[in-house]
Amino acid sequence: MLLVASCGSEASSAVSDGGLGEGGASGPTANAKKACYAAAKASDAGLSAEAKCICDQCLGENSACNDDPGCVAIRACTARTGCRGFDDCYYGAGLCRDEIEKHGTTSLEFTVWQQLADCSANLSCSVMTPSACTTVATFECDGDEDCGAGKMCCARYENGAYDKSSCATTCSSLQKADAGPGGQTWSEMCHPGDSCATAGYSCLASDLLPSFLYRCRDTGTPPDAGVGSESAAHAVNCGTHSCGAGKKCCVRSPKAPYCAPVDLDCACTPLSLPDAGMMMMSMDDAGASDGG
């Protein structure tokens, strides 16, 4: 979404053409549109077709965003990075994930931005190009054996998917106090046949996890025989191979997962970086071993 700055009531009074709008129309709406055009020209060094369309078709949503500093910050990021819409800006490369997470996906700031982004996409102001990956998730462990004595491996469920795993004394200790109902859940990860720390829970598969990973819950399906059964210490299941010591599994949808050093961020399109005997999978390598 392009940054179309200051198109609200203050801008409407500051920029006037004697009451004449586009096509000779007059009145507050016409003035607001012309003010929106002027602001777009000032911020984008020229009135683009996308910005003009937003001013014409999504004026109310755009003005609401201008009145919300949080929305303005998210929109400024989308203008700077060129990402479009939630899937593009939050998932995939996550070019504006930090700006969105600063306010939260249930916040008013995000809602106002989402309404503007949806209006722009629905009315064809913005060309929405699908992200190369809809999700990129990071799993540093897949069972308690990866975490050492006194710790367990915990997977985070947030925004409709499991997106990471971490070691902790208890999974509940990772829960944010302000996450809100349904906002975030941490579950113990496991291998088929493992016992679960929480009474009544068992090691089950979930449609929200890759088929080779499992978590302890009271909902889900029994593991498939022979799938995801690897439980060696410091070896994280990662599709058809496993990630050895010092590595983590980067899960990309719909692309194949790959192994990466724990100190490198997972990415939709990773670089091939031979490093001391380690081979990271290239973006189209669906099943090569990483030597770990």
N, C-alpha and C positions, 0 to 999 in steps of 0.2 A: 504494500500500500504506500503510495507516494505521500510525502509530507505536504499537506495543504494547510498552511498555518494561518491561524487567526482569522477564521471566516465567520465568527459569531457576531453578536449584536454590536460590540465595540467597533469591529472592522467595518460593519455596515454603515455606521455613521461617519467613519473616517474617510471612506472612499465613496464619492458621489459623482454621478454623471447627470445631475439635474433631474433625477427620477426616471431616466430612460434606461431600460434593461435591454437584453439581447432581443432583436427583432422589434424594438420599439416599445416593449412592455414596460410598465412602470409599477412602483409599489415596493414594499419592504422586501419581498422575495427577490425581485429583480435586482435591487440594490445589494442584497446579501450575496447573490450569485456573482455580481461584478466585483464585490469585495473579495470573494473567494478566488476569483480569477487573478486579481491583483496580488493577493497573498501568495498564490501558487507561482506566479511569475517571479516574485521576490525571492522565494525560497528555492525554487527549482531552476532559476536562470532561464525561464521560458515556460509558457503554459503548454504542458504536454497534453496529448489527447486523453491520457488517463486522468490527469488532474482536472481537465475541463469536464470530463464525464462525471467525475465525483461531484464537482460543484453543481452540475445540472441535475444529476439523478439521485445523489445521496447527500443533499445539502443539510438535512436535519441531522443525520448521523454524523456528518463531518463537524457540524457546529457543536454537537454534544461532546465529541472527542476534544475539540478545542477548549472546552470548558473544564476538562479533566486532565490535570498535569500528568497523571499516570498513563492515560491513554495517549497523550502527546508524546511521552517518552517511548512507548512501545512503537508508535507510528514512526517516530524519528528513526528508530532502529531499522524498521522495515524499509524505509526510504534509503538509509545508508547501505544496507546489505543487499537490497533487491529481492528479499524473500517475499512471498505472497501467501497469506492465509495461515491458519494455525498449524496444519500439517507440515507446511513448508518452513515456517519460522520456528516452531517448537520442536517438532520431531526432525528426523533426518539429520542434517548438519547442525540443527538447533541454533541458527544464527542469532536469534533473538530470545533464546530460552532464558537467559539471565534476566532480561528486562521483564519478561512475562512472569517468571517465578518470583521476582521482587514483590509483586502484588498478589500473585496466586491466580489460578485458573477459575476460581469461584468468586473473584473480587469484582466490584463494580467497575474498576478501571479496565480489567480484561474484558468484561461484558460489553462495555461501550466500544472498545476497539473491535471486538468480534462482530458487533452489529455493523460497524462501518466496513470491515473487511468482507462480511457476507453480502452487504448491499453492493459493494463494488464488484464482487465476483458474479453475483446473480444478474446484474445488469450489464455484464461484460465490459465494465470499465477496466478491470484488471485481468490480464491474461494469466490464468492459474496453470502453472506447469507442475505436473506431479513431481514430488521429491523422488530422488533416486532410491531412497529408503524411507519407509513409513515409520520405522522405529530403529533405534540403535541402543542396545542394552549392554551393560557391562557386568560380567560375572567373574569375580575374583576367587570365588570358592563355590563348590557345589555340594559340600557335605561337611560335617563337623571335623572330619579327619584332616581337613585343610587348614584348620584354625589353631591347632595346638591345645594343650591341656587347659581346661576351664573355660573354653570358649566354644561358641557354636556359629555355624554359617547361617546367615539370615538373608532372605530375599525381600526386596521392597516392592510392594504393589502400590502403584500410584497412577492416576489418570488412565485407568482402564487396562494397565498391563504391568507385568513384573519387569522392572527396568534396571535393576542392579542387585548385587549381593555383597555383603560385607561380614566380617567376623566381629562378634561382640560377646560380652559375658552372657547377656540374655537378649533375645530379639525385642522384647518389650522396651528395653532401655534405649532403643533406637527410635522409638515412636515419638514424633513431635507432639508436644502437649497441645499445640494450637492447630493440629492438622484438620480437626473437624470430622463430623460423621462421614465415613466413606472416603476421606481424603487420602489416607495412607495406612497401610498395614504391612507389618514385617512378619514373615513366617520362616520357621526353621527349614533349611534345605536338607535333603536326604537322598539316599540311594535305596533302590528296592530292597526290602527286607530289613532296613534300619528301624530301630525303635525311635519313637518321637518323645520329646521331653514333656509335651502337654498331654495330659490324660484325655483319652477319647480321640486323639488325632492319630493318623497313620500316614505312611508315605504314599502319596497319590500324585497322579499326573493331572495337569490342568491345561485347558485350551489356551490359557493366558501365559503359559510357559512354553519354551521350545520342547519338542518331543523327547529330548535327551536329558531334560532336567526335571526334578521332582521337588515337592515341598510337603511339609506336614500340615494337614488340615483335616477337617471332617467332611469336606466335599471334594469331589474329583473322581477320577477313574483309576482302577488298578494299573500299575505299570505293565507295559508290554514285555513279554518274556525276552530276555537277552538285549533289551534296549536300555541304554543309560545305566548299566550295572557297574561301570568302572568306579572303584572306590579307593584307589591307591592315594596315599597322602600326597599332597602337592600336585595332583593331576586333575585338572578341571575338564569335565566332558565338554566337547565343543563340536557337535555334529558327528562326523565319521572319524574324528581323531580326538586327542586330548592335549591339553596345554600343561606343560611341565612346570617345574619350580620357577618362580619368578615371572610367570606368565598368567594371563587371564583370558577368558573367552569373550570375544566381542560378537554379539548376536545382532544381525542385520536382517530386517524383513523388507523385501522378499529375497535378498541375496543370502549367500552361504555365510555361516559364521567363520571367524578366523581367530587365531591366537595372536596376542600382542604382549609386549613387556608391560608389567603392572604400572610403570611410570609413564606410559604413553596413553593418551586419550583414545578411546574407540572412535572410529569414524566410518561413515558410509563407504567412502573410497579410501582405503588405507594405502600407504606407500609400501613398496617392497623394500625392506631394509635388512639385508643380511648383516648380522651382528654377532660375532663370537659364536658361530655355529648355529644361531637361531635364524629360522626363515619365517617371515611373516607371510601369510597368504596374500596373493594379489587379489584384486577386487572380483575377478572372474574365476578364481581357482576354487572349485567347489569341494575338493576333498583331499588336498595334499597334506602330508604330515608336516608338522613344524619341528620335527626332530626332538620333541619333548615328550 
